[in-house]
Every structure is written in C-alpha cells, then in structure tokens.
Amino acid sequence: MNHPAAGSGRYRLGLLCLTALGIVFGDIGTSPLYALRECFEGDAARVNRESVLGVMSLIVWTISLMISVQYVGLVMRADQQGEGGILSLLGVAFPERPGRDAQRLPKVMLGLGVFGAALLYGDGIITPAISVISAVEGVGVAAPALAGYVIPVTCAILIGLFCLQRLGTGKVGAAFGPVTLVWFGVLALLGLRWMVAAPEILLALNPWLGLRFLVEHGHEAIAVLSGVFLTVTGGEALYADMGHVGRRPIAVSWYVLVKPALILNYLGQGALLLHDPQGIENPLQLMTPVWGRIPLLILATAATVIASQALISGVFSLTMQAVQLGYLPRLRVSHTSSKERGQIYVSAVNWLMMAGCLALVLTFQSSQRLAAAYGIAVSVTMFITTLLLFFAATRAWDWSAGKALAAIAVQLVLNVVFLYANALKFLHGGFVPIGIALGLFVVMVTWRRGRRILGEKLAGQALPLATFFESLRRGKSIPRVGGTAVFLAGSSGLTPVALLHNLKHNKVLHERILFLTMVTERTPYVPPQDRIRVERLGEHIWRLTGHYGFMEQPEVPSLLRACSDYDLHLDPMQTSYFLGRETIIPTNRQLPWWRSWLFALLSRNAQSAVAYYRIPPSRVVEFGIQIEL
C-alpha cells in the first residue's frame, strides 16, 4: 500500500521535473538544431564514415563528462541556500565569516567571478539570436519557397519575445514544461528512427574512436571541437537556474529524459550522415519525414523561444544580484508576480538585449556565422566555474587540495581544450561576446571602485556619531518638531550628511530620529527573523539595520513596519525621509578621466534611492551635494 505522503512527494518531484524541462534545459535542448552541422562546417565533403563515428564519439563523451560529471555531479553541489550561478559560487568559495576568520576575496578570483558574470550578458544576447534563427532556417527544407523570409521572421519573433517580457512569464510558464517535454520526445523518436536504419552508429559509444579522430587529424580536429562544444552550451544554465526548482529535479530530468533524448538524437543525426552525407545541410530537418517538417519547424521555433526566455530571465536575475552586491548602479526592477519573487523584469536590460539580438541577426545573417561567436563565451564561463569549484571544494567542503584537483582534473583539461578550440574563431565572431563581457566588466568594476571612493569622500565629510551626540549635549537646546525623521546612513558609525544639512539649514530636529543602514549579505536570502536589527542610541534616537540577500528586493516601508516588534511604533503619515543626492564632477584625481566620466554617467542614470527602496516619494526631502571624483 502506497503511503499518501510518498505519493504526494513523487507528484511534487514530477511537477518540478516538468518545470525544469521548461526553464533549465531549453538552451541545451535546442543545440541539435545546429551543433552537428558546425562540426563539419556544413561541408558534405568532410563527411565520411571515420569522421562521423569520431565526431559522434566526441559528442557523446563530451556531454557525459562535462554535464553529467562536472555540472550535475560536482558544480551543482556548490549552492547557496539552493541558489546557483557564478556569483553564488564566489560566495561558496570565499564565504564571509565574522571576526578574525573573515576571508578577503582575492582580487584575481573576484575579477574572474565578475568577468564570468559579465559573460552571461554576451551569452544572453547571442543565445536568442542563434536559437531562433536556426529554427526558422528549417523553412529552407520544409518550404524552400519561403527561404528568403528567414531574417525578417527571425527579427519579428525576437521583437515579439522581448516586447512580452514586461508581462512576466507566470501565465505562459506553465506551458514551457509540456512543450519542452514534447520537444525532447520528438528528438528521441527521430534519433531512434535513424539508429534502427543504421545501427552501425552505435560504434560511436566507444570513446577510443573520438580519441583516435583527435590524434589522427591533429589541429584540424581541434577546430572541429568548437562545433562539438556547441552540444553542451546551455549546460551552465543547469547551475545558474538551480534556484528555480532545486538540484534533485534537475538531476532526475537530466538522467531520465534530457540526456537520453540528446544522445539518441545526435546518434540519429550521425546515422543520417552515414546514409547521406548531403544531410549535413540541415540534419534535424532532413532526418524528419516530409509530412512532419512543418510541424517540426513550429515545434522547434517554440522550443527556441522557450530557451531564449529562460536565458533572458537568467540575465534579469543576474542583474538584480549585481545591483544588490554593488557591481551595477540601481536599476528599475519590476516584479511580475505576486507569488514568485524570482519573476522580475528589468526594462533597461530588456531593450538593450533586444537591440543586441537584432544587430547580431542583421549582421551575421545565418546561424552558421553566429555559431563562431557563440561557443567562446560559454567556454570561458565553464573554465572560470571549474577554477572557482576548486576553491569551493577546498574551503567550503574541506577537501584536500589533492582530492579537489583529482576531482576536477579531467574537466579542467576539457575546459582548456575547448577554450582553445573556440579561441581559434575569435576573429570570425568570437570577439562579439568577449567584447560585450569586457565592456560590462569595465562598467561593473568602475561602478564598484567609484562607489568605494565616493563612500570614503562622504565619510571624510561626515561627523562621527559620538561627536554628534557630544555636541548635542554641550550645545544649546535644539528645537524638536513632531514626527519621525528617517536618514539613510551608509555607515553605522557616522552621522548622515543629510541630517547635518537639515540641522544646518532648518535648525531643528524631529521628535524621533532613525538612522537606517541597508546591508546586502553575500547569501541569496535572509531569514525573516534576521531581517532587521534595532539599536537605541540615545534619547528618541535609534539605529535600524536592514539585512537583505542579493536575490531580495529591499523595501523600506515594510522594514519600518517590522519595528513594531521592537516596541517602536511608527506612523507612516508622520514619517519623513531625508536623503542625500550626490552630483559627481569628473576629474583626473583618483580615477583616470574616462573612468571618472563613466562613473558620473552611471551615477546620473541610476535609479533614485526613493524608487529603489520603495520609499513614498511624497514623504521625501533630498539634499544635494557635489563631489569631485
């Protein structure tokens, strides 16, 4: 007799696995549209029995080693409260500990982590472009008369996709899993059909055939590896999107459905090439019966839209993390669901990504040309992930250096080989994602460095709280007015500049004064009981410290409502917020002139603290200050 709880648990696991298909595996699931063609560069003259079996062996074992072993087996163990992604991995590898045990984040590893995060933006621009165009290119086989409309249709689909982002994915998200389930089922069936027709392709399961292909073809085989690597692009999404469904549903989905379907389909494509080398023109479409090519075209387009949606959502989440951790200026973040806090929309990022996708499609004109630009971003990301995994194993898991090195040795070698193979295509389009990542990296480190310098300058102008309290005691009585004044304080040990300006110009203090400091932890979420700390500093003066994880949206009004648990009852209609607004004047004193100019530009266009912290605008008083930087 089945226990009800066990049945409920299996049902929930099944539901999470179905969800994982839609939001985690969409990217890697659409690789069969173009990966094998790129291995042979679409040239039927390169296709023969030896090359097909060798390349198929490389594909099978690359998927097994890099996804099954590296990501599902190792990387996904390095989570922070269930959240993944390269910024989370940084937190696991270099945890923040109090007191003398604090570990300073090495600048080299910090730089690698930030650059790895910046690479996701390049990946987020290229993935929708190459995925959608590769699916639409199937019209050249299914309906050759419409082949001239590939670029306009691709652009129209991309524009529609990005325009719908502001509505959120909640309403259509339920359909993602079933559509992707059908997609993987079709991939598996198509592969089985051709494997039955050419069972010889099963010889490709022998890893020696792949190794022999590499040895006998030398540098030419290294170039082929850039195409082989496309079969695992999207594998990094397994870790980045882990917070949506958890590690177990992703692992179960991978082993039970996704990996078998991908392997079967790639082997089926190989079987097609053994039968007809001309099939390299578009293997997936040509292995489909004529009557099924139009339905496959529609299904493939839907699958690529889902894959694009998953990566776009991932970029939105990464942007929110970067803002919270101080690597990007405040941006407008809209929550598109009242139930799922992970569903967000960042308008500025959305429109920039759309412009980038359209520019790539119009510039490269085909998935084959775009493929050269695609692999390098993912290969660098996977390489950085492997390096950070070593530190996570030795620091967080207490593994010895030898054990950690033995665990990642094969993956590290594979990462280096694939990185080299993709680097060979740098001048053929690989410079695009690297250029995007470098640009974002400069923005991120400039913003972080500029905020640090700005904080030091403001601290130099501020007054220590102890000195302020002493001046209040020694000075003449200052008039008090009714209500509560909230001052945002960047440092808990200094008097906010806005308070000093208010006292200087208005010569009054409010009946109650709150110094509010917002702290972003290096963890995704902060438990509700640890959200706020209230400390009484003096007569009618309190210090409030709000703690938020880097996946959470700060909200000052709700934070103040929580003060009632500490016998500090605040009337929202009697509460005023005093903020300082800095105007940056670029100089060449502490930063190069171009970085000062860039920081000033970012600062001017950053979302105001009023909007970001959800402060009622009608209750805000701002004091301006000019800072030379």
C-alpha positions as CSV (number, residue, x, y, z in Angstrom):
1,M,0.0,0.0,0.0
2,N,1.5,3.4,-1.0
3,H,1.8,6.0,1.7
4,P,0.0,9.2,0.8
5,A,3.0,11.4,1.7
6,A,5.2,9.3,-0.6
7,G,2.7,9.7,-3.5
8,S,2.5,13.5,-2.8
9,G,6.3,13.7,-2.8
10,R,6.5,11.8,-6.1
11,Y,3.9,14.1,-7.6
12,R,5.8,17.2,-6.5
13,L,9.0,15.8,-7.8
14,G,7.4,15.1,-11.2
15,L,5.9,18.6,-11.3
16,L,9.3,20.1,-10.5
17,C,11.0,17.9,-13.2
18,L,8.4,19.2,-15.7
19,T,9.1,22.8,-14.7
20,A,12.9,22.1,-15.0
21,L,12.4,21.0,-18.6
22,G,11.0,24.4,-19.5
23,I,13.2,26.8,-17.6
24,V,16.6,24.9,-17.3
25,F,17.1,22.6,-20.3
26,G,15.7,24.8,-23.1
27,D,19.1,26.1,-24.2
28,I,21.0,22.8,-24.3
29,G,17.9,21.1,-25.7
30,T,18.0,23.3,-28.9
31,S,21.6,22.6,-29.7
32,P,20.7,19.7,-32.0
33,L,19.4,22.4,-34.4
34,Y,22.9,23.5,-35.3
35,A,25.7,21.7,-33.4
36,L,26.5,18.8,-35.7
37,R,26.3,21.0,-38.8
38,E,29.0,23.2,-37.3
39,C,31.3,20.2,-36.5
40,F,31.6,19.7,-40.3
41,E,31.0,23.4,-41.1
42,G,28.1,22.3,-43.3
43,D,30.5,20.8,-45.9
44,A,29.4,17.4,-47.1
45,A,33.0,16.7,-48.4
46,R,34.2,16.4,-44.8
47,V,31.6,13.7,-44.0
48,N,32.7,10.1,-44.2
49,R,32.4,7.0,-42.0
50,E,35.5,7.6,-40.0
51,S,34.8,11.3,-39.3
52,V,31.1,10.7,-38.5
53,L,31.9,8.0,-35.9
54,G,34.8,10.0,-34.5
55,V,32.8,13.2,-34.1
56,M,29.8,11.3,-32.7
57,S,32.0,9.7,-30.1
58,L,33.4,13.1,-29.1
59,I,29.8,14.4,-28.7
60,V,28.6,11.5,-26.6
61,W,31.5,11.6,-24.2
62,T,31.7,15.4,-24.0
63,I,28.0,15.5,-22.9
64,S,28.7,12.8,-20.4
65,L,31.8,14.3,-18.9
66,M,31.0,18.0,-18.9
67,I,27.4,17.9,-18.0
68,S,26.8,14.6,-16.1
69,V,30.1,14.6,-14.2
70,Q,31.1,18.3,-14.0
71,Y,27.8,20.1,-13.6
72,V,25.3,17.6,-12.3
73,G,27.9,15.6,-10.3
74,L,30.1,18.4,-8.9
75,V,29.2,22.0,-9.6
76,M,25.5,21.8,-8.5
77,R,26.7,20.7,-5.1
78,A,28.1,24.2,-4.5
79,D,24.8,26.0,-3.8
80,Q,23.9,28.9,-1.5
81,Q,20.6,28.2,0.1
82,G,19.6,26.4,-3.1
83,E,20.7,29.2,-5.4
84,G,23.3,28.7,-8.1
85,G,25.2,30.9,-10.6
86,I,28.7,32.2,-10.7
87,L,28.2,34.9,-8.1
88,S,26.8,32.3,-5.7
89,L,29.8,30.2,-6.4
90,L,32.0,33.1,-5.4
91,G,30.2,33.2,-2.1
92,V,30.6,29.5,-1.6
93,A,34.3,29.5,-2.5
94,F,35.1,32.6,-0.4
95,P,32.4,32.7,2.4
96,E,32.1,35.8,4.5
97,R,32.9,35.0,8.1
98,P,32.8,37.3,11.1
99,G,35.8,38.3,13.2
100,R,39.3,37.1,12.7
101,D,38.1,34.2,10.4
102,A,37.0,36.7,7.7
103,Q,38.2,35.7,4.3
104,R,39.0,38.5,2.0
105,L,38.0,37.8,-1.6
106,P,41.3,37.7,-3.6
107,K,41.2,40.3,-6.3
108,V,42.1,37.8,-9.1
109,M,39.3,35.5,-8.2
110,L,36.9,38.4,-7.7
111,G,37.8,39.6,-11.1
112,L,37.3,36.2,-12.7
113,G,34.0,35.8,-11.0
114,V,32.8,39.3,-12.1
115,F,34.0,38.6,-15.7
116,G,32.3,35.3,-15.7
117,A,29.0,37.0,-14.7
118,A,29.6,39.6,-17.4
119,L,29.9,36.8,-20.0
120,L,26.3,35.8,-19.3
121,Y,25.2,39.1,-20.9
122,G,27.0,38.2,-24.1
123,D,25.6,34.7,-23.9
124,G,22.1,36.2,-23.3
125,I,22.3,38.3,-26.5
126,I,23.7,35.5,-28.7
127,T,21.5,32.6,-27.5
128,P,18.1,34.1,-28.6
129,A,19.6,35.1,-31.9
130,I,21.2,31.8,-32.8
131,S,18.4,29.7,-31.4
132,V,15.6,31.4,-33.2
133,I,17.4,31.9,-36.5
134,S,18.5,28.2,-36.5
135,A,14.9,27.1,-36.0
136,V,13.5,29.4,-38.7
137,E,16.2,28.3,-41.1
138,G,14.4,25.0,-41.2
139,V,11.9,26.6,-43.5
140,G,14.5,26.2,-46.2
141,V,14.0,22.5,-46.1
142,A,10.3,22.4,-45.1
143,A,9.2,25.1,-47.5
144,P,12.0,26.2,-49.8
145,A,9.9,29.0,-51.4
146,L,9.9,30.8,-48.1
147,A,13.7,30.7,-47.5
148,G,14.0,34.4,-48.3
149,Y,11.9,35.3,-45.2
150,V,14.2,33.8,-42.6
151,I,15.8,37.0,-41.4
152,P,12.5,39.1,-41.3
153,V,10.7,36.3,-39.5
154,T,13.5,35.8,-37.0
155,C,13.6,39.6,-36.2
156,A,9.8,39.6,-35.8
157,I,9.9,36.7,-33.4
158,L,12.7,38.3,-31.3
159,I,10.9,41.7,-31.2
160,G,7.7,39.9,-30.0
161,L,9.6,37.9,-27.4
162,F,11.2,41.0,-25.8
163,C,8.1,43.1,-26.0
164,L,6.2,40.4,-24.0
165,Q,8.8,40.4,-21.2
166,R,7.1,43.1,-19.2
167,L,4.1,40.9,-18.8
168,G,6.1,38.3,-16.9
169,T,6.4,34.6,-17.5
170,G,3.9,33.4,-14.9
171,K,1.0,33.0,-17.3
172,V,2.9,31.2,-20.1
173,G,5.4,29.4,-17.8
174,A,3.0,26.5,-17.2
175,A,3.2,25.7,-20.9
176,F,7.0,25.7,-21.1
177,G,7.5,22.3,-19.5
178,P,4.9,20.3,-21.6
179,V,6.2,21.9,-24.9
180,T,9.8,21.1,-24.0
181,L,8.7,17.6,-23.0
182,V,7.2,17.1,-26.4
183,W,10.4,18.5,-28.0
184,F,12.7,16.1,-26.2
185,G,10.3,13.2,-27.1
186,V,10.4,14.1,-30.7
187,L,14.2,14.4,-30.6
188,A,14.4,10.9,-29.2
189,L,12.0,9.4,-31.7
190,L,13.7,10.9,-34.7
191,G,17.0,9.6,-33.4
192,L,15.7,6.1,-32.8
193,R,14.2,6.0,-36.3
194,W,17.6,6.6,-38.0
195,M,19.6,4.5,-35.5
196,V,17.4,1.5,-36.5
197,A,18.1,2.3,-40.1
198,A,21.9,2.5,-39.5
199,P,22.7,0.6,-36.2
200,E,26.4,0.9,-37.1
201,I,26.3,4.4,-35.4
202,L,26.3,2.6,-32.0
203,L,30.0,2.1,-32.5
204,A,30.4,5.8,-31.6
205,L,29.8,4.9,-28.0
206,N,33.4,3.7,-27.9
207,P,35.5,6.6,-26.6
208,W,38.5,5.3,-28.5
209,L,37.0,6.4,-31.8
210,G,36.9,10.0,-30.6
211,L,40.4,10.0,-29.3
212,R,41.7,8.4,-32.5
213,F,40.0,11.1,-34.5
214,L,41.7,13.8,-32.5
215,V,45.1,12.1,-32.8
216,E,45.0,11.4,-36.5
217,H,43.6,14.8,-37.5
218,G,45.6,17.0,-35.2
219,H,44.9,20.7,-35.4
220,E,42.1,20.1,-37.8
221,A,40.3,18.1,-35.2
222,I,40.8,20.9,-32.6
223,A,38.8,23.1,-34.9
224,V,36.1,20.5,-35.0
225,L,35.9,20.6,-31.2
226,S,34.4,24.2,-31.4
227,G,31.4,22.5,-33.0
228,V,31.4,19.6,-30.6
229,F,31.3,22.1,-27.7
230,L,28.0,23.6,-29.0
231,T,26.4,20.4,-27.8
232,V,26.9,21.4,-24.2
233,T,26.2,25.1,-24.5
234,G,23.4,25.7,-22.1
235,G,24.9,23.3,-19.6
236,E,25.9,26.3,-17.4
237,A,22.1,27.1,-17.1
238,L,21.7,23.9,-15.0
239,Y,23.7,25.6,-12.3
240,A,22.6,29.2,-12.9
241,D,18.8,28.3,-12.8
242,M,19.1,25.8,-9.9
243,G,17.3,28.1,-7.5
244,H,14.1,27.8,-9.5
245,V,13.5,24.1,-9.0
246,G,16.3,22.6,-6.9
247,R,19.2,20.2,-7.6
248,R,17.3,16.9,-7.5
249,P,14.6,17.7,-10.1
250,I,17.3,18.9,-12.5
251,A,19.4,15.7,-12.0
252,V,16.4,13.4,-12.4
253,S,15.2,15.2,-15.5
254,W,18.8,15.1,-17.0
255,Y,19.4,11.4,-16.4
256,V,15.8,10.2,-17.2
257,L,14.9,12.2,-20.2
258,V,17.2,15.0,-21.4
259,K,20.5,13.2,-21.7
260,P,19.0,10.1,-23.4
261,A,17.0,12.2,-25.8
262,L,20.0,14.3,-26.8
263,I,22.3,11.3,-27.2
264,L,19.7,9.4,-29.2
265,N,19.1,12.4,-31.5
266,Y,22.8,13.1,-32.1
267,L,23.4,9.4,-32.9
268,G,20.4,9.6,-35.2
269,Q,21.9,12.6,-37.0
270,G,25.1,10.7,-37.3
271,A,23.2,7.7,-38.8
272,L,21.6,10.1,-41.3
273,L,25.1,11.3,-42.4
274,L,26.3,7.7,-42.8
275,H,23.4,7.1,-45.1
276,D,23.5,10.5,-46.9
277,P,26.5,13.0,-46.4
278,Q,24.4,15.7,-48.0
279,G,22.2,15.7,-44.9
280,I,24.8,17.9,-43.2
281,E,22.9,20.9,-44.8
282,N,20.3,20.7,-42.0
283,P,20.4,17.3,-40.2
284,L,17.5,17.7,-37.9
285,Q,15.0,18.7,-40.7
286,L,16.3,16.2,-43.2
287,M,16.0,13.3,-40.7
288,T,12.3,14.1,-40.4
289,P,9.7,12.6,-42.7
290,V,8.4,15.2,-45.3
291,W,5.0,15.3,-43.7
292,G,6.5,16.2,-40.3
293,R,8.8,19.0,-41.4
294,I,6.4,21.9,-41.0
295,P,5.2,20.7,-37.5
296,L,8.8,20.2,-36.5
297,L,9.6,23.8,-37.7
298,I,6.8,25.1,-35.5
299,L,7.8,23.0,-32.5
300,A,11.5,24.0,-32.9
301,T,10.6,27.7,-33.0
302,A,8.5,27.3,-29.8
303,A,11.4,25.4,-28.2
304,T,13.9,28.2,-29.1
305,V,11.6,30.9,-27.8
306,I,11.4,29.0,-24.5
307,A,15.2,28.6,-24.5
308,S,15.6,32.3,-25.1
309,Q,13.1,33.1,-22.4
310,A,15.0,31.1,-19.8
311,L,18.2,32.9,-20.6
312,I,16.6,36.3,-20.6
313,S,15.1,35.6,-17.2
314,G,18.5,34.5,-16.0
315,V,20.1,37.8,-17.1
316,F,17.4,39.7,-15.2
317,S,18.2,37.7,-12.1
318,L,21.9,38.2,-12.5
319,T,21.3,42.0,-12.9
320,M,19.4,42.1,-9.7
321,Q,22.2,40.2,-7.9
322,A,24.9,42.6,-9.4
323,V,22.9,45.6,-8.3
324,Q,22.4,44.3,-4.7
325,L,26.1,43.3,-4.5
326,G,27.2,46.8,-5.6
327,Y,28.5,45.9,-9.1
328,L,25.9,47.8,-11.1
329,P,24.0,51.1,-10.4
330,R,20.5,50.8,-9.2
331,L,18.1,49.9,-12.0
332,R,14.4,49.7,-12.1
333,V,13.3,46.2,-11.2
334,S,9.6,45.3,-11.7
335,H,8.2,42.2,-10.0
336,T,5.8,40.5,-12.5
337,S,4.3,38.0,-10.0
338,S,2.9,38.5,-6.5
339,K,3.6,34.8,-5.7
340,E,7.0,34.1,-7.2
341,R,9.7,36.6,-6.1
342,G,12.1,35.3,-8.8
343,Q,10.0,36.6,-11.6
344,I,11.3,40.0,-12.3
345,Y,11.6,42.4,-15.3
346,V,14.4,44.9,-15.9
347,S,13.3,47.2,-18.7
348,A,16.7,48.8,-19.5
349,V,18.4,45.4,-19.8
350,N,15.5,44.0,-21.8
351,W,15.6,46.7,-24.5
352,L,19.5,46.6,-24.7
353,M,19.4,42.9,-25.2
354,M,16.7,43.2,-27.9
355,A,18.8,45.7,-29.8
356,G,21.9,43.5,-29.4
357,C,20.0,40.4,-30.7
358,L,18.6,42.2,-33.7
359,A,22.0,43.7,-34.5
360,L,23.6,40.2,-34.5
361,V,20.9,38.7,-36.7
362,L,21.2,41.5,-39.2
363,T,25.0,41.4,-39.2
364,F,25.7,37.6,-39.3
365,Q,22.6,36.7,-41.3
366,S,22.8,32.9,-40.5
367,S,23.2,30.5,-37.6
368,Q,26.4,29.1,-39.1
369,R,28.1,32.5,-38.9
370,L,26.7,33.1,-35.4
371,A,28.0,29.8,-34.2
372,A,31.5,31.1,-34.4
373,A,30.6,33.8,-31.9
374,Y,28.6,31.5,-29.6
375,G,30.9,28.9,-28.0
376,I,33.7,31.1,-26.7
377,A,31.5,32.9,-24.1
378,V,30.3,29.6,-22.6
379,S,33.7,28.0,-22.7
380,V,35.3,30.9,-20.7
381,T,32.4,30.7,-18.3
382,M,32.8,27.0,-17.8
383,F,36.6,27.4,-17.3
384,I,36.1,30.1,-14.6
385,T,33.4,27.9,-13.0
386,T,35.9,25.0,-12.8
387,L,38.6,27.2,-11.2
388,L,36.1,28.5,-8.6
389,L,34.9,25.0,-7.9
390,F,38.4,24.0,-6.8
391,F,38.3,26.8,-4.1
392,A,34.7,25.8,-3.1
393,A,35.8,22.2,-2.6
394,T,38.9,23.1,-0.5
395,R,37.4,26.0,1.5
396,A,33.7,25.1,1.9
397,W,33.8,21.2,1.7
398,D,37.2,20.8,3.5
399,W,38.6,18.7,0.7
400,S,42.3,18.4,0.5
401,A,44.0,20.2,-2.5
402,G,44.9,16.8,-4.0
403,K,41.4,15.4,-3.7
404,A,39.9,18.6,-5.2
405,L,42.4,18.6,-8.1
406,A,41.8,15.0,-8.8
407,A,38.0,15.6,-9.0
408,I,38.3,18.5,-11.5
409,A,41.4,17.4,-13.4
410,V,39.6,15.9,-16.4
411,Q,37.1,18.8,-16.5
412,L,39.9,21.3,-16.3
413,V,41.7,19.7,-19.2
414,L,38.5,19.6,-21.3
415,N,37.7,23.2,-20.5
416,V,41.2,24.3,-21.6
417,V,41.0,22.3,-24.8
418,F,37.5,23.6,-25.7
419,L,38.6,27.2,-24.7
420,Y,41.5,26.9,-27.2
421,A,39.3,25.4,-29.9
422,N,36.8,28.3,-29.5
423,A,39.5,30.9,-29.4
424,L,40.5,29.9,-32.9
425,K,37.3,31.5,-34.1
426,F,37.8,34.7,-32.2
427,L,38.3,36.8,-35.3
428,H,35.3,35.1,-37.0
429,G,32.8,36.4,-34.5
430,G,34.1,35.2,-31.1
431,F,35.1,38.8,-30.4
432,V,31.5,39.7,-30.0
433,P,30.6,38.1,-26.7
434,I,34.1,38.8,-25.3
435,G,33.7,42.4,-26.3
436,I,30.3,42.6,-24.6
437,A,31.7,40.9,-21.5
438,L,34.7,43.2,-21.3
439,G,32.5,46.3,-21.7
440,L,30.2,45.0,-18.9
441,F,33.3,44.1,-16.8
442,V,34.7,47.6,-17.1
443,V,31.3,49.1,-16.1
444,M,31.0,46.8,-13.1
445,V,34.5,47.3,-11.7
446,T,34.3,51.1,-12.3
447,W,31.0,51.4,-10.5
448,R,32.3,49.4,-7.5
449,R,35.5,51.3,-7.4
450,G,33.8,54.6,-7.8
451,R,31.3,53.9,-5.0
452,R,34.1,52.9,-2.7
453,I,35.9,56.2,-3.4
454,L,32.7,58.1,-3.1
455,G,32.0,56.4,0.2
456,E,35.4,57.4,1.5
457,K,34.9,61.0,0.5
458,L,31.5,61.2,2.2
459,A,32.9,59.6,5.3
460,G,35.6,62.2,5.3
461,Q,32.9,65.0,5.4
462,A,30.7,63.2,7.9
463,L,30.8,63.5,11.7
464,P,31.3,60.5,14.0
465,L,28.1,59.8,15.9
466,A,29.9,60.1,19.2
467,T,31.0,63.6,18.3
468,F,27.5,64.5,17.2
469,F,25.9,63.3,20.4
470,E,28.5,65.1,22.4
471,S,27.8,68.4,20.6
472,L,24.1,67.9,21.3
473,R,24.8,67.5,25.0
474,R,27.1,70.5,25.2
475,G,25.3,72.8,22.8
476,K,22.2,74.9,23.4
477,S,18.9,73.2,23.2
478,I,17.7,72.5,19.6
479,P,14.0,72.8,18.9
480,R,12.2,69.5,18.3
481,V,9.3,69.1,15.9
482,G,6.7,66.4,15.8
483,G,7.0,63.2,13.7
484,T,9.8,60.8,12.8
485,A,12.8,61.5,10.6
486,V,14.5,58.6,8.8
487,F,18.0,59.2,7.5
488,L,19.7,56.7,5.2
489,A,23.1,56.0,6.6
490,G,25.8,54.3,4.6
491,S,27.9,53.7,7.7
492,S,26.5,53.0,11.1
493,G,29.3,54.8,12.8
494,L,28.9,58.2,11.1
495,T,26.3,60.9,11.2
496,P,24.4,61.0,7.9
497,V,25.3,64.1,5.9
498,A,21.6,64.7,5.2
499,L,21.0,65.1,8.9
500,L,23.8,67.7,9.2
501,H,22.4,69.6,6.2
502,N,18.9,69.6,7.8
503,L,20.2,70.8,11.1
504,K,22.3,73.5,9.4
505,H,19.5,74.9,7.3
506,N,16.4,74.2,9.3
507,K,17.9,74.3,12.8
508,V,15.5,71.7,14.1
509,L,15.4,68.0,14.9
510,H,12.5,65.7,14.7
511,E,10.9,64.2,17.8
512,R,12.2,60.8,16.8
513,I,15.3,60.1,14.6
514,L,16.1,56.9,12.9
515,F,19.4,56.1,11.2
516,L,18.7,53.4,8.6
517,T,21.5,51.3,7.1
518,M,20.8,48.7,4.4
519,V,23.1,45.7,4.3
520,T,23.3,43.2,1.4
521,E,24.6,39.9,2.5
522,R,26.6,37.5,0.4
523,T,23.8,35.0,0.6
524,P,20.7,34.8,-1.6
525,Y,18.1,35.2,1.1
526,V,17.9,36.4,4.7
527,P,15.5,34.7,7.2
528,P,12.7,37.0,8.3
529,Q,13.9,36.8,11.9
530,D,17.2,38.2,10.9
531,R,15.8,41.0,8.6
532,I,16.1,43.9,11.0
533,R,18.2,44.9,14.0
534,V,17.1,47.8,16.2
535,E,19.5,49.6,18.5
536,R,18.7,52.6,20.8
537,L,21.5,55.2,20.5
538,G,20.1,58.0,22.7
539,E,17.0,59.8,23.7
540,H,14.5,59.2,20.9
541,I,17.3,58.2,18.5
542,W,17.6,54.7,17.0
543,R,19.8,52.9,14.6
544,L,18.0,50.4,12.2
545,T,20.0,47.9,10.2
546,G,18.1,46.1,7.4
547,H,19.6,42.8,6.1
548,Y,18.7,41.5,2.6
549,G,20.1,38.8,0.4
550,F,21.3,39.5,-3.1
551,M,18.2,37.9,-4.5
552,E,15.8,40.1,-2.5
553,Q,14.3,43.5,-3.2
554,P,14.8,46.0,-0.3
555,E,11.6,47.8,0.8
556,V,11.9,50.5,3.5
557,P,8.2,50.9,4.4
558,S,7.8,47.2,5.3
559,L,11.1,47.3,7.2
560,L,9.8,50.1,9.3
561,R,6.6,48.3,9.9
562,A,8.6,45.5,11.4
563,C,9.9,47.9,14.0
564,S,6.6,47.4,15.9
565,D,8.0,44.0,17.1
566,Y,10.6,46.1,19.0
567,D,8.1,48.4,20.6
568,L,8.9,51.1,18.1
569,H,5.6,52.1,16.5
570,L,5.8,54.5,13.6
571,D,3.0,56.3,11.9
572,P,3.7,56.4,8.1
573,M,1.9,59.7,7.7
574,Q,4.1,61.3,10.4
575,T,7.4,59.9,8.9
576,S,9.7,61.9,6.7
577,Y,12.7,60.5,4.8
578,F,15.9,62.6,4.4
579,L,18.3,61.6,1.6
580,G,21.4,62.9,0.1
581,R,21.8,63.1,-3.7
582,E,25.4,63.3,-4.9
583,T,26.3,65.0,-8.2
584,I,29.6,63.7,-9.5
585,I,32.0,66.1,-11.1
586,P,34.6,64.1,-13.2
587,T,38.2,64.9,-12.5
588,N,41.5,63.1,-13.0
589,R,42.4,62.9,-9.3
590,Q,41.5,59.4,-8.1
591,L,40.4,57.7,-11.3
592,P,41.5,58.0,-15.0
593,W,39.4,60.7,-16.6
594,W,37.5,58.2,-18.7
595,R,36.5,56.1,-15.7
596,S,35.5,59.3,-13.8
597,W,33.3,60.3,-16.7
598,L,31.9,56.8,-16.9
599,F,31.1,56.7,-13.2
600,A,29.5,60.1,-13.3
601,L,27.3,58.9,-16.3
602,L,26.3,55.8,-14.4
603,S,25.5,57.8,-11.3
604,R,23.3,60.2,-13.2
605,N,21.3,57.4,-14.8
606,A,21.0,55.2,-11.7
607,Q,17.5,54.8,-10.3
608,S,16.9,57.0,-7.3
609,A,17.1,55.6,-3.9
610,V,13.5,56.7,-3.4
611,A,12.2,54.4,-6.2
612,Y,14.7,51.5,-5.5
613,Y,13.9,51.3,-1.8
614,R,10.1,51.8,-2.4
615,I,10.1,55.0,-0.3
616,P,6.9,57.1,-0.6
617,P,8.0,60.0,-2.7
618,S,5.6,62.4,-1.1
619,R,7.4,61.9,2.2
620,V,11.0,62.5,0.9
621,V,13.3,65.5,1.4
622,E,16.6,65.5,-0.6
623,F,19.8,67.4,0.0
624,G,22.2,67.8,-3.0
625,I,26.0,67.7,-2.7
626,Q,28.7,67.9,-5.3
627,I,31.6,65.6,-5.2
628,E,34.8,65.8,-7.3
629,L,36.0,62.3,-8.3
